[in-house]
């Protein structure tokens, strides 16, 4: 049996849709400014945002040597380490000693493999306070 279209059904569904949409605009809340003698409602304090931290580092792989150049734009000292993973199973992977990069300071860290480098990355750790 073929479907029959009734013009009243289309108009009724469009009217219901518009009625639903107009109800959304009324949901806004308006508050008056507190009078000078009134207590201002206390709200929860804003969540403390974490302090920006971490030196910006870029790594450069040239043959079997990896060099990381790090610059710290933040007020806390960052302790960076270079990790080098070698491609050959018999080649020893290396982790550098931690290098402290002070505020507005620069550091260069290097490592190497005997043959090809598979990957290299930097890890960051906050330096102990007072160091």
Secondary structure, DSSP 4 states (H G I P E B T S, - for coil): ------HHHHHHHHHHHHHHHHHHHTT----PPPPTTSPPPP-PPPPPPPPP---EEEEEEETTEEEEEEE--SSS-EEEEEEEEESSTTSPPEEPPPEEE-TT-EEEEEEE-SS-EEEEEEEEEEPPTT-
